[in-house]
Amino acid sequence: MSASNSPRMVRYALLTIPVLFVLIIVLQGRIDASTAPLQQEKQELLIRSGPTLKKMSLGYDSLLADIYWTRAVQYYGSRVGRTGGKFELLAPLLDITTTLDPKLMIAYRFGTIFLSEPGSAGAGRADLAVDLVKKGIAANPDDWRLYQDLGFLYSIRLKDYPKAAEAYLEGSRNPRAQLFMKVLAAKVAQKGNDLETSKLIWDELYNTAQDPIVRQRALEHLQTVQAQLDLERLNESSEEYARKFGRYPTTVEEMRVAGLVGGKLQDPAGYPYVMGENGVPQLDPNSPIVLDPDQKTPLQ
């Protein structure tokens, strides 16, 4: 580069960087403004696409990626738990973030959870979450944890157990992968998503996640699975009671007195299990735990 061009490039950089950050601030305002039309917000994101921002960043890719990741978390946090909450901008924000910094692992791993959680807990778009984690694998092929996330999506969200087992197995081939990857590959391939396997998957997610939102979601799912396991065992005891006494028990306490069950007989939230019609044990109506309608158990 000639000496005459150097001052010109410096002036260009000094002018471009402030303009770039002004554009980001404008975009952030668009995202937060509840009165702004959704389509207009989408247009803002499309205009400021990841590749375009990457070209404009002048080497500040990682800084911009951190800013967009923060915006994605704020966007998700402002909508999670709200009835009828929409998450249309979540996938574009995550795509921009990971285009700016393909090595930003937190955006892939936690973004996958944000995208795939159903109902008011997330976008309910496991398909987009799969696209995101595959993008992460392409950019970071040596990180086995992304295969764990892919297996999670296929097994828990999409119920595609052959693909889930394949993802876990592929990740387990990494010499740095933990042993549970081989265990999950075998269990999913053999049993699909039975309760014990589901509990193992959520438990590993809870133990490996660092983000408090993700850990809380995993804990809630763990409590749900544990309650389903408890009810399954209580149902077996109820059937045994009927065989022994010729009728179904009307309370859980009757099974305790008969010596068929023991312990606290409470769900993970601390509410006692109750007996429903025809000797079918149930959650207390006041319990905050919600059973997963997609999980197959002997009670269904």
Backbone as numpy.savetxt, mean C-alpha at the origin, in Angstrom:
# Nx Ny Nz CAx CAy CAz Cx Cy Cz
33.78 25.12 -24.41 32.91 26.31 -24.41 33.81 27.54 -24.41
33.50 28.56 -25.27 34.31 29.75 -25.34 34.07 30.64 -24.15
35.03 31.55 -23.88 34.91 32.46 -22.74 33.72 33.38 -22.90
33.42 33.76 -24.16 32.30 34.67 -24.40 30.96 34.04 -24.11
30.89 32.68 -24.26 29.63 31.99 -24.01 29.40 31.71 -22.54
30.48 31.65 -21.75 30.33 31.29 -20.33 29.45 32.27 -19.55
29.67 33.59 -19.62 28.77 34.49 -18.89 27.32 34.36 -19.34
27.14 34.11 -20.65 25.78 33.96 -21.15 25.09 32.76 -20.51
25.81 31.62 -20.37 25.24 30.43 -19.75 24.95 30.66 -18.29
25.81 31.40 -17.61 25.57 31.71 -16.20 24.31 32.54 -16.04
24.17 33.56 -16.90 22.96 34.39 -16.85 21.73 33.57 -17.13
21.85 32.65 -18.09 20.71 31.78 -18.42 20.30 30.92 -17.22
21.31 30.37 -16.55 21.01 29.52 -15.38 20.37 30.33 -14.28
20.91 31.54 -14.04 20.36 32.38 -12.96 18.93 32.80 -13.24
18.60 32.95 -14.50 17.22 33.31 -14.86 16.31 32.10 -14.85
16.81 30.95 -15.30 15.96 29.76 -15.46 15.58 29.14 -14.13
16.52 29.06 -13.20 16.23 28.38 -11.93 15.12 29.07 -11.15
15.14 30.41 -10.98 14.01 31.04 -10.28 12.69 30.83 -11.00
12.70 30.91 -12.33 11.47 30.69 -13.09 10.95 29.28 -12.85
11.86 28.31 -12.83 11.48 26.93 -12.62 10.78 26.75 -11.27
11.34 27.34 -10.24 10.75 27.17 -8.91 9.45 27.95 -8.77
9.31 29.06 -9.48 8.03 29.77 -9.50 6.96 28.88 -10.13
7.31 28.19 -11.21 6.37 27.29 -11.86 5.95 26.17 -10.92
6.89 25.65 -10.13 6.57 24.60 -9.17 5.61 25.11 -8.10
5.87 26.33 -7.61 4.98 26.92 -6.60 3.57 27.09 -7.15
3.50 27.53 -8.40 2.18 27.67 -9.04 1.48 26.32 -9.11
2.22 25.29 -9.49 1.65 23.94 -9.57 1.16 23.47 -8.21
1.93 23.73 -7.18 1.53 23.34 -5.83 0.23 24.04 -5.43
0.13 25.31 -5.80 -1.10 26.03 -5.50 -2.29 25.45 -6.23
-2.06 25.01 -7.45 -3.13 24.38 -8.22 -3.62 23.10 -7.56
-2.66 22.32 -7.06 -3.02 21.05 -6.45 -3.81 21.27 -5.17
-3.41 22.26 -4.37 -4.06 22.48 -3.07 -5.38 23.23 -3.17
-5.58 23.98 -4.22 -6.78 24.81 -4.32 -8.01 23.94 -4.57
-8.86 23.84 -3.57 -10.02 22.95 -3.68 -11.04 23.45 -4.69
-10.97 24.73 -5.02 -11.94 25.26 -5.97 -11.46 25.18 -7.41
-10.21 24.81 -7.62 -9.69 24.74 -8.98 -10.26 23.54 -9.70
-10.66 23.68 -10.93 -11.19 22.54 -11.68 -10.16 21.44 -11.81
-10.59 20.20 -11.66 -9.68 19.07 -11.72 -8.99 18.98 -13.08
-9.72 19.26 -14.13 -9.11 19.16 -15.45 -7.97 20.17 -15.62
-8.14 21.34 -15.02 -7.09 22.35 -15.11 -5.85 21.88 -14.36
-6.05 21.21 -13.22 -4.93 20.67 -12.47 -4.20 19.62 -13.31
-4.97 18.78 -14.00 -4.35 17.75 -14.83 -3.52 18.39 -15.94
-4.03 19.47 -16.52 -3.29 20.14 -17.58 -1.97 20.70 -17.05
-2.00 21.24 -15.81 -0.78 21.74 -15.23 0.27 20.64 -15.11
-0.17 19.47 -14.68 0.76 18.37 -14.52 1.27 17.88 -15.88
0.41 17.85 -16.88 0.83 17.39 -18.19 1.83 18.34 -18.81
1.61 19.65 -18.64 2.54 20.63 -19.18 3.89 20.50 -18.49
3.86 20.30 -17.20 5.10 20.16 -16.42 5.38 18.68 -16.20
5.52 17.96 -17.27 5.78 16.52 -17.20 7.18 16.26 -16.70
7.40 15.00 -16.27 8.70 14.64 -15.77 9.84 14.90 -16.74
9.75 14.41 -18.00 10.84 14.66 -18.95 11.09 16.15 -19.19
10.01 16.94 -19.24 10.19 18.38 -19.45 10.90 19.02 -18.27
10.46 18.69 -17.07 11.11 19.23 -15.87 12.56 18.79 -15.76
12.81 17.55 -16.17 14.19 17.04 -16.11 15.11 17.85 -17.01
14.61 18.23 -18.18 15.40 19.04 -19.10 15.62 20.44 -18.54
14.63 20.96 -17.84 14.71 22.33 -17.31 15.49 22.42 -16.01
15.75 21.29 -15.36 16.27 21.32 -14.00 17.73 21.74 -13.89
18.47 21.65 -15.00 19.89 22.03 -15.00 20.68 21.31 -13.92
20.38 20.02 -13.75 21.12 19.24 -12.77 20.49 19.16 -11.40
19.37 19.85 -11.20 18.70 19.83 -9.90 17.58 18.78 -9.86
17.78 17.69 -10.58 16.76 16.64 -10.67 16.35 16.12 -9.30
17.33 15.79 -8.47 17.03 15.18 -7.17 16.27 16.14 -6.27
16.64 17.41 -6.32 15.94 18.40 -5.50 14.48 18.51 -5.93
14.25 18.57 -7.22 12.88 18.65 -7.73 12.10 17.39 -7.40
12.77 16.24 -7.48 12.11 14.98 -7.15 11.66 14.99 -5.69
12.50 15.49 -4.79 12.12 15.59 -3.38 10.91 16.49 -3.19
10.89 17.59 -3.95 9.75 18.51 -3.85 8.47 17.83 -4.32
8.55 17.12 -5.44 7.36 16.46 -5.96 6.94 15.29 -5.08
7.88 14.59 -4.48 7.53 13.52 -3.55 6.80 14.09 -2.33
7.29 15.21 -1.83 6.61 15.87 -0.71 5.19 16.26 -1.11
5.03 16.76 -2.32 3.70 17.15 -2.80 2.81 15.91 -2.91
3.35 14.80 -3.37 2.56 13.57 -3.49 2.08 13.11 -2.12
2.96 13.17 -1.11 2.58 12.76 0.24 1.52 13.70 0.80
1.69 15.00 0.59 0.71 15.97 1.07 -0.63 15.78 0.36
-0.57 15.52 -0.93 -1.79 15.31 -1.70 -2.53 14.09 -1.18
-1.79 13.01 -0.96 -2.41 11.78 -0.43 -2.96 12.02 0.97
-2.16 12.64 1.83 -2.57 12.85 3.21 -3.79 13.74 3.35
-3.97 14.67 2.42 -5.11 15.58 2.50 -6.42 14.92 2.06
-6.32 13.75 1.44 -7.52 13.08 0.92 -7.82 11.75 1.58
-6.81 11.12 2.17 -7.02 9.79 2.75 -8.03 9.86 3.89
-8.92 8.88 3.91 -9.93 8.81 4.95 -11.18 9.62 4.68
-11.17 10.43 3.63 -12.34 11.25 3.31 -13.28 10.47 2.40
-14.53 10.37 2.81 -15.52 9.68 1.99 -15.66 10.39 0.63
-15.54 9.62 -0.42 -15.64 10.20 -1.75 -14.39 10.93 -2.20
-13.30 10.80 -1.42 -12.06 11.47 -1.79 -11.50 10.93 -3.11
-11.00 11.83 -3.93 -10.45 11.46 -5.23 -8.93 11.57 -5.20
-8.28 10.71 -5.96 -6.82 10.67 -5.99 -6.30 10.75 -7.42
-6.97 11.50 -8.29 -6.61 11.50 -9.70 -5.18 11.96 -9.97
-4.66 12.86 -9.15 -3.34 13.41 -9.42 -2.22 12.61 -8.77
-2.57 11.59 -8.00 -1.54 10.85 -7.29 -0.58 10.14 -8.24
-1.12 9.40 -9.20 -0.26 8.68 -10.14 0.62 9.63 -10.96
0.07 10.74 -11.51 0.95 11.66 -12.24 2.05 12.26 -11.37
1.73 12.60 -10.12 2.75 13.15 -9.22 3.87 12.14 -8.97
3.48 10.89 -8.77 4.48 9.85 -8.54 5.31 9.59 -9.79
4.67 9.66 -10.95 5.39 9.43 -12.20 6.42 10.54 -12.42
6.03 11.79 -12.17 6.96 12.91 -12.30 8.13 12.74 -11.32
7.80 12.38 -10.08 8.83 12.21 -9.06 9.87 11.19 -9.48
9.41 10.04 -9.93 10.33 8.96 -10.27 11.01 9.16 -11.62
10.46 10.03 -12.46 11.16 10.39 -13.70 12.31 11.33 -13.38
12.07 12.27 -12.46 13.12 13.19 -12.05 14.25 12.47 -11.33
13.89 11.51 -10.46 14.90 10.75 -9.73 14.52 9.27 -9.73
14.99 8.52 -10.71 14.63 7.09 -10.81 15.15 6.25 -9.65
16.02 6.81 -8.82 16.59 6.07 -7.69 15.90 6.40 -6.37
14.88 7.21 -6.40 14.19 7.60 -5.16 13.27 6.46 -4.72
13.84 5.53 -3.98 13.15 4.28 -3.66 11.87 4.49 -2.86
11.86 5.48 -1.98 10.70 5.71 -1.14 9.46 6.02 -1.98
9.66 6.67 -3.11 8.52 7.03 -3.96 7.89 5.79 -4.59
8.71 4.82 -4.95 8.17 3.57 -5.50 7.47 2.76 -4.41
8.16 2.57 -3.28 7.69 1.63 -2.27 6.43 2.14 -1.58
6.43 3.39 -1.14 5.26 3.91 -0.45 4.19 4.38 -1.43
4.63 4.86 -2.60 3.67 5.24 -3.62 2.81 4.07 -4.06
3.42 2.87 -4.06 2.69 1.65 -4.39 1.54 1.42 -3.43
1.78 1.65 -2.14 0.73 1.48 -1.14 -0.35 2.54 -1.32
0.05 3.79 -1.50 -0.92 4.87 -1.67 -1.84 4.61 -2.86
-1.26 4.13 -3.95 -2.04 3.90 -5.16 -2.97 2.69 -5.03
-2.54 1.66 -4.33 -3.28 0.40 -4.35 -4.32 0.26 -3.24
-4.21 1.05 -2.16 -5.18 0.93 -1.09 -6.59 1.23 -1.60
-7.57 0.39 -1.28 -8.93 0.60 -1.79 -9.74 1.57 -0.92
-10.90 1.95 -1.41 -11.82 2.80 -0.64 -11.24 4.17 -0.37
-11.54 4.69 0.83 -11.06 6.01 1.19 -9.61 6.00 1.64
-8.98 4.82 1.69 -7.60 4.72 2.13 -6.60 4.95 1.01
-7.05 5.01 -0.23 -6.13 5.22 -1.34 -6.85 5.29 -2.66
-6.07 5.25 -3.73 -6.64 5.42 -5.07 -7.35 4.18 -5.57
-7.07 3.01 -4.97 -7.70 1.78 -5.44 -7.28 1.39 -6.85
-6.06 1.77 -7.23 -5.58 1.49 -8.59 -4.34 0.60 -8.51
-4.59 -0.68 -8.25 -3.48 -1.63 -8.19 -2.76 -1.73 -9.53
-3.50 -1.51 -10.62 -2.88 -1.59 -11.95 -1.82 -0.50 -12.12
-2.14 0.72 -11.65 -1.17 1.80 -11.73 -0.01 1.57 -10.78
-0.30 0.95 -9.64 0.77 0.62 -8.69 1.74 -0.38 -9.30
1.20 -1.36 -10.04 2.06 -2.33 -10.73 2.96 -1.62 -11.74
2.37 -0.68 -12.49 3.17 0.08 -13.46 4.30 0.84 -12.76
3.97 1.42 -11.60 4.97 2.20 -10.87 6.12 1.32 -10.37
5.79 0.18 -9.78 6.84 -0.67 -9.23 7.65 -1.32 -10.35
7.02 -1.62 -11.48 7.79 -2.14 -12.62 8.74 -1.08 -13.16
8.31 0.16 -13.13 9.20 1.26 -13.52 10.40 1.31 -12.57
10.13 1.09 -11.29 11.21 1.07 -10.32 12.17 -0.07 -10.54
11.64 -1.24 -10.88 12.50 -2.40 -11.14 13.37 -2.15 -12.36
12.81 -1.54 -13.39 13.59 -1.26 -14.60 14.76 -0.31 -14.30
14.53 0.65 -13.38 15.57 1.61 -13.04 16.50 1.10 -11.95
16.02 0.12 -11.17 16.81 -0.40 -10.04 16.72 -1.92 -10.00
17.24 -2.61 -11.00 17.03 -4.06 -11.11 17.66 -4.86 -9.98
18.60 -4.27 -9.24 19.28 -5.01 -8.18 18.62 -4.84 -6.82
17.54 -4.09 -6.72 16.88 -3.90 -5.43 15.76 -4.93 -5.27
15.99 -5.94 -4.46 15.04 -7.04 -4.31 13.74 -6.61 -3.65
13.77 -5.50 -2.90 12.56 -5.07 -2.19 11.44 -4.69 -3.15
11.79 -4.23 -4.33 10.76 -3.90 -5.30 10.02 -5.14 -5.79
10.73 -6.27 -5.84 10.06 -7.53 -6.18 9.11 -7.95 -5.05
9.47 -7.63 -3.82 8.56 -7.87 -2.70 7.28 -7.07 -2.88
7.42 -5.82 -3.29 6.25 -4.97 -3.51 5.40 -5.48 -4.68
6.06 -5.95 -5.72 5.33 -6.48 -6.87 4.57 -7.74 -6.48
5.21 -8.61 -5.72 4.52 -9.81 -5.24 3.34 -9.46 -4.36
3.51 -8.44 -3.52 2.42 -7.97 -2.67 1.22 -7.53 -3.51
1.48 -6.75 -4.54 0.39 -6.26 -5.39 -0.35 -7.40 -6.07
0.41 -8.35 -6.63 -0.23 -9.45 -7.33 -1.01 -10.37 -6.38
-0.49 -10.58 -5.18 -1.14 -11.52 -4.27 -2.29 -10.88 -3.49
-2.04 -9.74 -2.87 -3.03 -9.12 -1.99 -4.08 -8.35 -2.79
-3.64 -7.60 -3.77 -4.56 -6.70 -4.48 -5.21 -7.33 -5.70
-4.43 -8.03 -6.52 -4.95 -8.52 -7.80 -5.29 -10.01 -7.77
-4.94 -10.71 -6.70 -5.24 -12.14 -6.56 -4.69 -12.97 -7.72
-3.61 -12.52 -8.28 -2.94 -13.26 -9.35 -1.76 -13.99 -8.73
-2.02 -15.17 -8.20 -1.03 -15.87 -7.39 0.15 -16.42 -8.20
-0.04 -16.91 -9.42 1.13 -17.32 -10.20 2.12 -16.17 -10.44
1.60 -14.98 -10.77 2.49 -13.84 -10.98 3.12 -13.39 -9.66
2.36 -13.50 -8.57 2.90 -13.13 -7.26 4.06 -14.05 -6.89
3.86 -15.36 -7.06 4.92 -16.32 -6.74 6.14 -16.07 -7.62
5.91 -15.74 -8.88 7.01 -15.47 -9.81 7.81 -14.25 -9.36
7.09 -13.20 -8.90 7.76 -11.98 -8.45 8.59 -12.25 -7.19
8.01 -12.95 -6.22 8.76 -13.28 -5.01 9.98 -14.14 -5.34
9.80 -15.10 -6.23 10.91 -16.00 -6.58 12.02 -15.24 -7.28
11.65 -14.35 -8.21 12.66 -13.57 -8.92 13.45 -12.70 -7.94
12.73 -12.07 -7.00 13.42 -11.26 -6.01 14.31 -12.07 -5.09
13.90 -13.31 -4.81 14.68 -14.16 -3.90 16.02 -14.56 -4.50
16.16 -14.45 -5.82 17.41 -14.83 -6.46 18.52 -13.80 -6.22
18.14 -12.62 -5.76 19.14 -11.62 -5.42 19.90 -12.10 -4.18
21.22 -12.13 -4.23 21.99 -12.64 -3.07 21.78 -11.84 -1.80
21.27 -10.61 -1.92 21.03 -9.78 -0.73 19.61 -9.92 -0.21
18.76 -10.66 -0.91 17.36 -10.79 -0.51 17.25 -11.60 0.77
16.23 -11.28 1.56 16.00 -12.01 2.80 15.30 -13.33 2.51
15.43 -14.25 3.45 14.94 -15.61 3.26 13.42 -15.66 3.07
12.69 -14.71 3.67 11.24 -14.78 3.59 10.73 -14.66 2.15
11.55 -14.15 1.24 11.12 -14.07 -0.16 10.90 -15.46 -0.74
11.79 -16.40 -0.44 11.61 -17.78 -0.90 10.40 -18.42 -0.22
10.22 -18.10 1.07 9.07 -18.64 1.81 7.77 -18.15 1.20
7.70 -16.85 0.90 6.48 -16.30 0.31 6.23 -16.88 -1.07
7.29 -17.05 -1.86 7.13 -17.63 -3.19 6.51 -19.02 -3.09
6.99 -19.81 -2.16 6.48 -21.18 -2.01 5.05 -21.18 -1.49
4.77 -20.35 -0.48 3.44 -20.35 0.13 2.38 -19.83 -0.84
2.68 -18.75 -1.56 1.71 -18.19 -2.50 1.47 -19.17 -3.63
2.52 -19.81 -4.10 2.36 -20.77 -5.19 1.52 -21.97 -4.76
1.65 -22.37 -3.49 0.96 -23.56 -3.01 -0.47 -23.27 -2.57
-0.68 -22.17 -1.84 -1.96 -21.93 -1.18 -2.67 -20.66 -1.65
-2.08 -19.93 -2.58 -2.72 -18.68 -2.97 -2.60 -17.68 -1.84
-3.70 -17.06 -1.50 -3.69 -16.03 -0.46 -4.54 -16.47 0.72
-4.20 -17.60 1.34 -4.93 -18.01 2.53 -4.57 -17.06 3.67
-5.28 -17.20 4.79 -5.13 -16.24 5.88 -3.72 -16.19 6.44
-3.12 -17.35 6.63 -1.78 -17.38 7.21 -0.76 -16.72 6.27
-0.90 -16.97 4.97 0.00 -16.34 4.01 -0.21 -14.84 3.98
-1.49 -14.42 4.00 -1.80 -13.00 4.02 -1.21 -12.33 5.25
-1.32 -12.99 6.39 -0.75 -12.43 7.62 0.75 -12.27 7.50
1.42 -13.26 6.91 2.87 -13.20 6.73 3.27 -12.04 5.83
2.52 -11.82 4.76 2.83 -10.73 3.82 2.67 -9.38 4.50
1.55 -9.19 5.21 1.33 -7.91 5.89 2.34 -7.70 7.01
2.72 -8.78 7.69 3.68 -8.67 8.77 5.04 -8.22 8.24
5.46 -8.76 7.11 6.73 -8.36 6.53 6.68 -6.90 6.08
5.54 -6.48 5.54 5.41 -5.08 5.13 5.48 -4.17 6.34
4.81 -4.55 7.41 4.82 -3.74 8.64 6.24 -3.63 9.20
6.98 -4.73 9.18 8.31 -4.74 9.77 9.35 -4.03 8.92
9.13 -3.95 7.61 10.13 -3.33 6.73 9.81 -1.88 6.39
8.56 -1.46 6.57 8.18 -0.08 6.23 8.68 0.88 7.30
9.06 2.07 6.88 9.48 3.11 7.81 8.48 4.26 7.86
7.74 4.46 6.81 6.76 5.53 6.79 5.62 5.21 7.76
5.25 6.14 8.66 4.22 5.85 9.66 2.85 5.57 9.06
2.54 6.20 7.92 1.25 5.96 7.28 1.17 4.52 6.77
2.24 4.07 6.13 2.27 2.71 5.59 2.23 1.70 6.73
2.98 1.95 7.78 2.97 1.03 8.93 1.59 0.94 9.56
0.90 2.07 9.65 -0.44 2.06 10.22 -1.40 1.26 9.35
-1.30 1.41 8.03 -2.15 0.65 7.12 -1.86 -0.85 7.27
-0.58 -1.19 7.32 -0.22 -2.60 7.47 -0.73 -3.16 8.79
-0.65 -2.37 9.86 -1.13 -2.82 11.16 -2.64 -3.07 11.13
-3.37 -2.17 10.48 -4.82 -2.35 10.37 -5.16 -3.65 9.64
-4.42 -3.91 8.56 -4.67 -5.15 7.81 -4.27 -6.38 8.63
-3.20 -6.27 9.39 -2.80 -7.37 10.27 -3.89 -7.67 11.29
-4.48 -6.64 11.84 -5.56 -6.83 12.81 -6.77 -7.50 12.16
-7.06 -7.10 10.94 -8.17 -7.71 10.22 -7.93 -9.20 9.99
-6.73 -9.53 9.53 -6.42 -10.94 9.26 -6.43 -11.75 10.55
-5.88 -11.17 11.63 -5.88 -11.89 12.90 -7.30 -12.15 13.40
-8.18 -11.15 13.23 -9.57 -11.34 13.63 -10.23 -12.45 12.81
-9.92 -12.49 11.52 -10.48 -13.55 10.67 -9.97 -14.93 11.10
-8.69 -15.00 11.46 -8.15 -16.27 11.95 -8.82 -16.68 13.26
-9.01 -15.70 14.16 -9.67 -15.99 15.43 -11.09 -16.50 15.21
-11.82 -15.83 14.32 -13.21 -16.23 14.07 -13.27 -17.62 13.41
-12.28 -17.90 12.58 -12.23 -19.22 11.95 -12.08 -20.31 13.02
-11.19 -20.09 13.98 -10.97 -21.08 15.04 -12.16 -21.16 15.99
-12.76 -20.00 16.30 -13.95 -20.02 17.14 -15.09 -20.77 16.45
-15.19 -20.65 15.14 -16.23 -21.35 14.41 -16.02 -22.87 14.49
-14.76 -23.29 14.41 -14.47 -24.71 14.56 -14.87 -25.21 15.96
-14.61 -24.39 16.98 -15.00 -24.76 18.34 -16.52 -24.80 18.49
-17.21 -23.89 17.79 -18.67 -23.89 17.84 -19.24 -25.16 17.22
-18.64 -25.59 16.12 -19.08 -26.83 15.49 -18.82 -28.03 16.40
-17.68 -28.01 17.08 -17.37 -29.09 18.02 -18.35 -29.09 19.19
-18.74 -27.91 19.65 -19.72 -27.79 20.74 -21.06 -28.41 20.31
-21.46 -28.11 19.05 -22.73 -28.64 18.55 -22.70 -30.16 18.46
-21.56 -30.70 18.04 -21.45 -32.17 17.99 -21.51 -32.78 19.38
-20.98 -32.08 20.36 -20.90 -32.62 21.71 -22.22 -32.49 22.48
-22.92 -31.34 22.27 -24.11 -31.05 23.09 -25.41 -31.06 22.29
-25.33 -31.25 20.99 -26.54 -31.33 20.19 -27.17 -29.99 19.86
-26.49 -28.94 20.14 -26.99 -27.59 19.80 -25.78 -26.66 19.71
-25.99 -25.52 19.04 -24.92 -24.54 18.95 -24.89 -23.66 20.20
-23.75 -23.18 20.59 -23.68 -22.28 21.74 -24.33 -20.94 21.43
-24.88 -20.32 22.45 -25.49 -19.00 22.27 -24.55 -17.87 22.65
-23.48 -18.21 23.37 -22.47 -17.22 23.74 -21.09 -17.86 23.62
-20.08 -17.02 23.50 -18.71 -17.51 23.48 -18.33 -18.09 24.84
-18.93 -17.53 25.90 -18.64 -17.99 27.25 -19.03 -19.45 27.45
-20.09 -19.89 26.77 -20.49 -21.29 26.87 -19.38 -22.21 26.37
-18.69 -21.81 25.34 -17.59 -22.62 24.82 -16.41 -22.62 25.79
-16.22 -21.51 26.48 -15.16 -21.46 27.47 -15.45 -22.43 28.63
-16.70 -22.38 29.11 -17.11 -23.25 30.22 -16.95 -24.72 29.83
-17.22 -25.02 28.55 -17.11 -26.41 28.07 -15.65 -26.81 27.83
-14.73 -25.86 28.01 -13.32 -26.17 27.85 -12.86 -26.22 26.40
-13.63 -25.63 25.50 -13.30 -25.69 24.08 -12.47 -24.50 23.61
-12.50 -23.41 24.36 -11.72 -22.21 24.01 -11.11 -21.65 25.29
-10.09 -20.82 25.12 -9.45 -20.19 26.26 -8.86 -18.86 25.86
-8.23 -18.20 26.82 -7.63 -16.90 26.54 -8.61 -15.76 26.70
-8.21 -14.58 26.20 -9.03 -13.39 26.37 -10.26 -13.38 25.47
-10.19 -14.03 24.33 -11.30 -14.09 23.37 -11.74 -12.69 22.95
-10.74 -11.87 22.69 -10.98 -10.51 22.20 -10.32 -10.33 20.84
-10.89 -9.43 20.06 -10.25 -9.13 18.79 -9.03 -8.24 19.03
-8.19 -8.00 18.02 -6.97 -7.20 18.22 -7.22 -5.78 18.68
-8.44 -5.28 18.52 -8.77 -3.93 19.00 -9.26 -3.94 20.44
-9.37 -5.13 21.04 -9.76 -5.23 22.44 -11.23 -5.47 22.69
-12.01 -5.71 21.65 -13.45 -5.95 21.80 -13.71 -7.46 21.86
-14.59 -7.90 22.75 -14.86 -9.35 22.87 -15.60 -9.87 21.65
-15.27 -11.09 21.25 -16.03 -11.74 20.19 -17.40 -12.13 20.73
-18.41 -12.08 19.85 -19.78 -12.40 20.25 -20.30 -13.52 19.37
-21.39 -14.12 19.80 -21.98 -15.23 19.05 -23.19 -14.73 18.27
-23.19 -15.02 16.98 -24.31 -14.63 16.15 -25.30 -15.77 16.00
-26.11 -15.69 14.97 -27.12 -16.73 14.76 -26.47 -18.05 14.36
-27.12 -19.14 14.76 -26.68 -20.49 14.38 -25.25 -20.79 14.83
-24.85 -20.19 15.95 -23.54 -20.49 16.49 -22.37 -19.99 15.69
-22.55 -18.92 14.91 -21.47 -18.35 14.11 -20.85 -17.18 14.86
-19.60 -17.28 15.30 -18.97 -16.18 16.02 -18.77 -14.96 15.14
-18.84 -13.78 15.76 -18.76 -12.53 15.01 -17.96 -11.50 15.80
-17.61 -10.41 15.11 -17.03 -9.26 15.79 -18.09 -8.53 16.58
-17.68 -7.89 17.66 -18.58 -6.99 18.38 -19.00 -5.87 17.44
-20.28 -5.50 17.40 -20.73 -4.42 16.50 -19.98 -3.11 16.70
-19.43 -2.90 17.89 -18.70 -1.65 18.16 -17.23 -1.72 17.78
-16.75 -2.88 17.36 -15.34 -3.02 17.02 -15.00 -2.21 15.77
-13.87 -1.51 15.77 -13.47 -0.74 14.57 -12.91 -1.61 13.46
-12.67 -2.89 13.73 -12.09 -3.78 12.73 -13.13 -4.11 11.66
-12.71 -4.05 10.41 -13.58 -4.37 9.28 -12.99 -5.58 8.57
-13.77 -6.64 8.45 -13.29 -7.85 7.80 -13.19 -7.64 6.29
-12.25 -8.32 5.69 -12.01 -8.22 4.26 -12.99 -9.13 3.52
-13.91 -8.56 2.75 -14.89 -9.41 2.05 -14.28 -10.29 0.97
-13.05 -9.93 0.52 -12.41 -10.72 -0.53 -11.63 -11.90 0.01
-11.41 -11.93 1.33 -10.62 -13.00 1.91 -11.50 -14.24 2.11
-11.10 -15.35 1.54 -11.88 -16.57 1.65 -11.58 -17.27 2.97
-12.62 -17.54 3.74 -12.48 -18.27 4.99 -13.61 -19.30 5.07
-13.52 -20.27 5.98 -14.59 -21.25 6.14 -15.90 -20.64 6.58
-15.88 -19.38 7.02 -17.12 -18.74 7.47 -17.93 -18.23 6.30
-17.36 -18.21 5.10 -18.06 -17.62 3.97 -18.67 -18.69 3.09
